[in-house]
Amino acid sequence: MITLKTVILALAAAAIVGLALWAVVDMRRRPRRPPLRSSQRYPWHAAEGSVYHVCPRCELEADVDAFAVRIGTGDLPLCQSCSQLQNTGEC
């Protein structure tokens, strides 16, 4: 015999499974992107870059593809624009 409790449990289980599947499908639709550079305060560099950056207001960082960003200095010298922005307190 099917009781009301059994029906409620079956509906709850179906809802949980449906939400889990929806979340997986939704995650696959979104492109994976690095964090926005405007909020970065840690050193980063472009994969093929010759300098590293620390200032989100740096003019040169606008030319870097978001998918080419790497965290850290990469043993590269600091960007001159970032250095000037740090010295003037605009970073």
C-alpha positions in Angstrom: 0.0 0.0 0.0 1.3 3.4 -0.9 1.0 5.9 1.9 1.2 9.7 1.8 4.6 9.6 3.5 6.0 7.4 0.7 4.7 9.7 -1.9 6.2 12.8 -0.2 9.6 11.0 0.2 9.6 10.0 -3.4 8.8 13.6 -4.6 11.5 15.0 -2.3 14.1 12.5 -3.7 13.1 13.3 -7.2 13.4 17.1 -6.5 16.9 16.6 -5.0 18.1 14.5 -8.0 16.6 17.0 -10.4 18.3 20.0 -8.7 21.7 18.1 -8.6 21.4 17.3 -12.4 20.5 20.9 -13.1 23.5 22.2 -11.2 25.9 19.9 -13.2 24.4 20.9 -16.5 24.5 24.6 -15.5 28.2 24.3 -14.5 29.2 22.9 -17.8 27.5 25.7 -19.7 29.5 28.4 -17.9 33.0 29.2 -19.3 35.7 28.9 -16.7 37.4 32.3 -16.4 40.1 33.6 -14.0 39.0 36.2 -11.4 38.4 39.7 -12.6 41.6 41.7 -12.7 40.0 44.8 -11.3 40.0 43.2 -7.9 43.5 41.8 -8.0 46.1 43.0 -5.6 48.4 40.0 -5.8 51.2 39.8 -8.4 50.2 38.2 -11.7 51.8 37.9 -15.2 50.8 36.9 -18.7 51.8 33.5 -19.8 54.0 34.9 -22.5 54.7 38.2 -20.7 58.0 39.9 -19.9 56.9 41.7 -16.7 54.5 41.1 -13.8 51.8 43.4 -12.6 50.3 44.3 -9.2 48.0 47.3 -10.0 44.6 46.9 -11.4 44.8 50.4 -12.9 47.9 49.4 -15.0 47.4 50.5 -18.6 49.4 47.6 -20.0 47.3 44.9 -18.3 44.3 45.8 -20.5 46.2 44.1 -23.4 46.5 40.8 -21.6 44.0 38.0 -22.5 42.1 36.9 -19.4 42.9 33.3 -20.1 46.6 34.0 -20.3 46.8 35.3 -16.7 49.1 33.4 -14.3 49.3 34.1 -10.6 52.7 35.1 -9.2 55.7 37.1 -10.5 57.0 34.3 -12.8 60.6 35.6 -11.8 59.9 38.6 -14.0 60.6 42.3 -13.3 57.8 44.5 -12.1 56.0 46.5 -14.8 57.2 50.1 -15.0 53.6 51.4 -15.1 52.7 49.4 -12.0 55.9 50.7 -10.3 54.9 54.3 -11.0 51.4 53.8 -9.8 52.7 52.3 -6.6 55.1 55.2 -6.1 52.3 57.8 -6.5 49.8 55.8 -4.4 47.4 55.3 -7.2 47.7 51.6 -7.3 
